């Protein structure tokens, strides 16, 4: 169990790692798991971006009175908290749509039946996440 809150740099590193892991899963035809981990990559990158926007050295900042607001997995909420909704939607709307509407990522995807996502679904998700991570 972590003893300290993650730094923005740690969150970014985790996001990149989750994307790399999803690519390995994809290469091994584990499309459901690849999609699932891609969602976590975006979540972690958004949380790192929130730290940058709010000038926090950790996530969530220990001075926050209601940290539960920031401990969400809801990507649309995290994007709003990051302060870059306009930037994402004006430069990467197609990719954002893949993640939030096409796949509609949510942690509950872990309960999807095996085979819920195709190779094309997973490839689209990975490509969308790669693009989004560049601007987050």
C-alpha positions in Angstrom: 0.0 0.0 0.0 1.5 3.4 -1.0 2.5 5.5 2.0 2.4 8.8 0.1 0.3 10.4 -2.5 1.5 10.1 -6.1 3.3 13.1 -7.7 2.3 14.4 -11.2 5.5 12.8 -12.6 4.6 9.4 -11.1 1.1 9.7 -12.5 2.5 10.4 -16.0 4.9 7.5 -15.7 2.0 5.2 -14.7 -0.1 6.4 -17.6 2.7 5.6 -20.1 3.2 2.3 -18.5 -0.5 1.4 -18.7 -0.5 2.3 -22.4 2.6 0.1 -23.0 1.0 -2.8 -21.1 -2.2 -2.4 -23.2 -0.1 -2.7 -26.3 1.5 -5.9 -25.0 -2.0 -7.3 -24.3 -3.1 -6.2 -27.7 -0.2 -8.1 -29.3 -1.3 -11.2 -27.4 -4.9 -10.9 -28.6 -6.2 -9.8 -25.1 -8.3 -7.0 -26.5 -10.7 -6.6 -23.5 -7.8 -6.1 -21.1 -6.0 -3.8 -23.6 -9.1 -1.6 -23.7 -9.5 -1.7 -19.9 -5.9 -0.6 -19.3 -6.1 2.2 -21.8 -8.9 3.8 -19.8 -6.6 3.8 -16.8 -3.9 5.4 -18.8 -6.2 8.3 -19.6 -7.4 8.6 -16.0 -3.9 8.8 -14.7 -2.9 11.3 -17.4 -5.9 13.5 -16.5 -5.0 13.4 -12.8 -1.4 14.5 -13.7 -2.9 17.3 -15.7 -5.1 18.4 -12.8 -1.9 18.6 -10.7 -0.3 20.8 -13.3 -3.4 23.0 -13.7 -3.8 23.5 -9.9 -0.1 23.6 -9.2 -0.2 20.5 -6.9 2.8 18.5 -6.0 0.7 15.4 -5.2 -2.7 13.9 -6.2 -5.0 14.8 -4.6 -3.3 17.7 -2.8 -3.4 17.1 1.0 -4.9 20.6 1.5 -8.1 19.7 -0.4 -11.1 19.6 1.9 -13.1 17.2 -0.1 -10.6 14.9 -2.0 -13.4 12.5 -3.1 -14.2 15.0 -5.8 -10.8 14.3 -7.4 -10.7 10.6 -6.6 -13.3 9.8 -9.4 -12.7 7.4 -12.3 -15.2 9.4 -14.4 -13.2 10.7 -17.3 -15.5 13.5 -18.3 -15.4 14.9 -14.7 -11.6 14.6 -14.6 -11.3 16.4 -17.9 -13.5 19.2 -16.5 -11.3 19.4 -13.4 -8.2 19.5 -15.6 -9.1 22.8 -17.1 -8.4 21.7 -20.7 -11.8 20.6 -21.9 -11.7 23.1 -24.8 -8.2 22.1 -25.8 -9.0 18.4 -25.9 -12.3 18.8 -27.7 -10.9 21.3 -30.2 -7.8 19.2 -31.1 -8.7 15.6 -30.3 -12.5 15.3 -30.4 -12.5 12.1 -32.4 -10.1 10.4 -30.0 -12.0 11.7 -26.9 -15.2 10.4 -28.4 -13.7 6.9 -28.9 -12.7 6.8 -25.3 -15.8 8.3 -23.7 -18.6 7.3 -26.1 -17.4 4.6 -28.6 -15.9 2.4 -25.9 -17.4 4.4 -23.0 -14.6 3.5 -20.7 -15.5 2.9 -17.1 -13.8 0.8 -14.4 -16.8 -1.5 -14.5 -15.5 -2.8 -17.9 -13.7 -5.3 -15.8 -17.0 -7.2 -15.6 -17.6 -7.4 -19.3 -17.8 -10.8 -20.9 -14.6 -12.1 -22.4 -14.6 -11.2 -26.1 -16.6 -8.0 -25.6 -14.1 -6.0 -27.6 -12.7 -6.8 -31.1 -9.2 -6.2 -32.4 -10.5 -3.1 -34.1 -12.0 -1.8 -30.9 -8.8 -2.3 -29.1 -6.7 -0.7 -31.9 -9.0 2.3 -32.0 -8.7 2.7 -28.2 -4.9 2.4 -28.2 -4.6 4.9 -31.0 -6.9 7.3 -29.4 -5.1 7.1 -26.0 -1.7 7.6 -27.7 -3.0 10.8 -29.3 -4.6 12.1 -26.1 -1.6 11.4 -23.9 0.4 13.7 -26.1 -1.7 16.7 -25.1 -2.5 15.7 -21.6 
